[in-house]
Amino acid sequence: MPEPAGPSSGPLTAGALTLWPERRALEWHGEPLELTSTEFNLLEVLVRQPGRVVSKQEFSQQALGRPLARYDRGIDVHLSSIRHKLGLDAEGRSPIQTVRGIGYQLIRD
């Protein structure tokens, strides 16, 4: 269960990601990274649960505030955009991995 974001919650970190929910700011390897509001919400869900597989239903509820609609590919499109912005690690992997048939997870460094 994600912890509530509040003014005193401070930054969240997961590997090279540092995220400030209250400021809606993000750094990747110490550099600011611009995300859309939806991308930020989705990435925040992953950063709060690094290594845990998050289903699209959970993303829809926690990041978008609505139930997942049938055939909705929006989450996949936004996560693809986030992957593009983050790039690949030295081994050629994205920090966001797909777990087929289950969801997505943020790989811990």
C-alpha positions, 0 to 999 in steps of 0.5 A: 500500500503506498504511503500518503504523500504529504508536505513532510514526506520528503523525497522518495528514492529508488536507485537513480530516481529521486522523486518529490511528490509534493513538488511534483519534481523528479531527478534521474541520475541527478538531472531533472527530468520533465514528465507529464502529470500522468507520467509522473503519477504512474512513475510515483506508483512504481517508485513507492514500490520498487521491485514489486509488480504493479498491475494495470488495474492498480495503476489505473486506481492509484495514478489515474483515480479510476477503474481500468477500462476494458481495452484501455492501452493508455497506461502502456503508452504512458509507460512507454514514454517514461521508458523512452525518457529514462533510457537504458542502463549500461546493460541495455535494459529499461529500469521499468520492466514488463511482467507479461500478463501481470503488470510492470515493475521498477527494477531496483539498482 
